[in-house]
Amino acid sequence: MRTKGGVRGNIFVRGATKHVDPQRFSEIAMLALAFHSQLMMLQTQPVQPRGVLTAREREVLAWFAAGKSADDVSVLMGISVPTVMFHYKKVACRFGTLTRAHTVVEAIRRGSIAV
């Protein structure tokens, strides 16, 4: 488990084969992020209520959840890449998440966005 304070531990998943197809790998990665979010709740503040994100923050995260890059989102929303990242970083800081995927998973878990 990695936190802002550094690495706290690891979780390993083992299967019958060494190779995992890309679809299954993505599913395992999302499951690991959801698990990480649950573990983080043990050492952080309680979950904030649903309405904590602005409309722009929700839109940025929804595009990230759809697999878009910051460049793509800036074009789709008609804003600059630094503005996209500003909205993302505000949410990541508020949620205590470490990556875009982790932030999206946490937003889905909290009911802030839907996919």
C-alpha positions, -999 to +999 in steps of 0.1 A: +000+000+000+014+033-010+004+065+008+016+101+005+039+092+034+056+065+013+052+027+008+035+009+037+032-026+022+024-047-008-003-069-020+004-097-044-021-115-066-012-150-079-029-170-105-025-203-124-004-186-152+022-160-154+004-140-181-028-121-177-048-108-207-051-070-209-088-070-200-083-091-169-052-069-160-074-038-161-100-054-139-074-065-114-059-030-114-093-014-107-100-039-080-066-032-064-074+005-064-108+000-049-091-022-022-065+005-016-092+031-012-109+010+015-076+005+033-068+043+031-101+049+049-087+032+079-061+059+083-078+090+069-108+111+075-144+099+069-157+099+034-171+133+023-207+137+012-216+132-025-219+169-034-183+179-028-172+181-064-179+210-087-195+204-121-161+210-138-143+185-115-170+159-122-167+165-159-129+162-159-131+129-139-159+116-162-137+121-192-107+105-174-130+076-166-138+073-203-101+069-210-093+104-222-060+121-217-056+156-203-050+168-238-082+152-250-102+166-221-089+201-227-101+200-263-134+184-254-141+209-227-126+239-244-101+246-216-064+245-213-044+214-202-032+232-170-069+240-162-078+203-166-050+193-143-059+220-118-094+205-115-080+170-113-054+179-087-079+196-065-100+164-064-070+141-059-058+163-030-093+163-014-097+125-018-061+117-008-056+097-040-023+091-058-031+085-095-058+094-120-072+059-120-073+059-082-090+093-082-116+080-107-123+049-087-127+069-055-151+094-072-172+064-085-171+048-050-183+080-034-210+084-059-196+117-073-195+103-109-210+073-127-198+053-156 
